Amino acid sequence: MDPMPIDPCHLVQLVDGALVDTDLDKVFAAMADKDRVVVHIHGGLIHGEVAEASAATLLGDYVAKGQVFPVFWVWNSGFLQMQQELKGVLEMPVVRKAIGWLLRLFDKGFAVEHAVAAKSSPWIHKDATFADVSWKHTIQRIAARRGERDLRMIVTEEVLRASAPGRRLIDTWRGMKAVIQRAFEPGAAGAGGLVFLERLRQWWTAGRRVTLVCHSAGAIGALWWLAAADAVLPAGAQFDLVFLAPACTFADFHARRDVLRRRVRSLQMFALRDERERAVYEINKIYPGSILYLVSGLLEPTADTPLVGMQRHHVGDGAEPAVVALRPTFAGASVWTPSSTEPLPSDAETHVQFDDAGRSTMTSVYKLLAGAVAAPPFVLPG
């Protein structure tokens, strides 16, 4: 279906957690006689202008195929600009040289106790990209992580962690998560999420349904949304949840389990198969992994942080207690893509493709919204 012009009644825009250029009177006037609503929360790689363009491509199908009234949450994360900078950093000769140097050391069976661990080549010392870096510490981190994932991934992540641009990227990710939190934090200036939820409370009556469709970092927003909604909405008001390659951590999901039991009716997740996620080269031709691999291995405070949208954390032994506790919840509610299996096929092959209009993933989402396919009931063991 051709893109429909975006009417402001379908847009909620936030900057630094506060509402901007948003007419909630118009939004809720349009919703007044609607009983089925979808709130689409995009990921952190999309800035405002691109998010609006994406919303325009999805609007018509949400209405015609999903049979719902769509509201698009457009929030400016600032991460897209940093992703572009990251690509440039990975193409820098000094960075590529550092990655190659470390790969050669470890490919030769390098032992961290070797004397070279305390030294580095003169060409590294001369470059401001790695000012004040302890290469001994970096090499020790790589050695400790060996076997965790692809060696090139680990080396690239640790070289980025050692570089000034890489550290700025980590700060940007933390800042992006803080922006999401501010939208729902009592006492935060503006707190656009709380303002919206108060209006939603006034709109809500028995029998009405709201589905949250959340891509990537949008799932982080959903967890804050549900926690805030629990304090505002009437008892019994629940949401249907659709995750598209979610970037939220198992730890954060598990920490909100009591709220989720009360406020989530159903859950369906679409995410990449691990063999695809490890081979996608989504950043550039140097880093052999998806956006979520980079988030898990570099941007989160602990390397290899378990993310809900990564298949590798849903299998295997030695997992953290929060991961083990949640695996049964997602076991019957996950489509690992690409998949042609009916009734919910998904042809996404990269992290950013999940909410692309015209792909079978979104067609499956519309089936869930229209009730053509029943979403799995949300169940948390224990």
Sequence and secondary structure as in RCSB ss.txt:
>XXXX:A:sequence
MDPMPIDPCHLVQLVDGALVDTDLDKVFAAMADKDRVVVHIHGGLIHGEVAEASAATLLGDYVAKGQVFPVFWVW
NSGFLQMQQELKGVLEMPVVRKAIGWLLRLFDKGFAVEHAVAAKSSPWIHKDATFADVSWKHTIQRIAARRGERD
LRMIVTEEVLRASAPGRRLIDTWRGMKAVIQRAFEPGAAGAGGLVFLERLRQWWTAGRRVTLVCHSAGAIGALWW
LAAADAVLPAGAQFDLVFLAPACTFADFHARRDVLRRRVRSLQMFALRDERERAVYEINKIYPGSILYLVSGLLE
PTADTPLVGMQRHHVGDGAEPAVVALRPTFAGASVWTPSSTEPLPSDAETHVQFDDAGRSTMTSVYKLLAGAVAA
PPFVLPG
>XXXX:A:secstr
       GGGEEEEETTEE S  HHHHHHHHTT SEEEEEE  TT  HHHHHHHHHHHHHHHHHTS SEEEEEEE
  SHHHHHHHHHHHHTSHHHHHHHHHHHHHHHTT  TTSGGGG   HHHHT GGGTT  HHHHHHHHHHHTTSS 
HHHHHHHHHHHHSHHHHHHHHHHHHHHHHHHHHH TTSSS HHHHHHHHHHHH  TT EEEEEEETTHHHHHHHH
HHHHHHHS TT  EEEEEES   BHHHHHHTHHHHHHHEEEEEEEEE HHHHTS   S SSS S HHHHIIIIIS
SSTT  BTT GGGGSSSS  HHHHHHHHHHHTSEEEESB  TTS B   SGGGTT TTSHHHHHHHHHHHTSS  
 B     
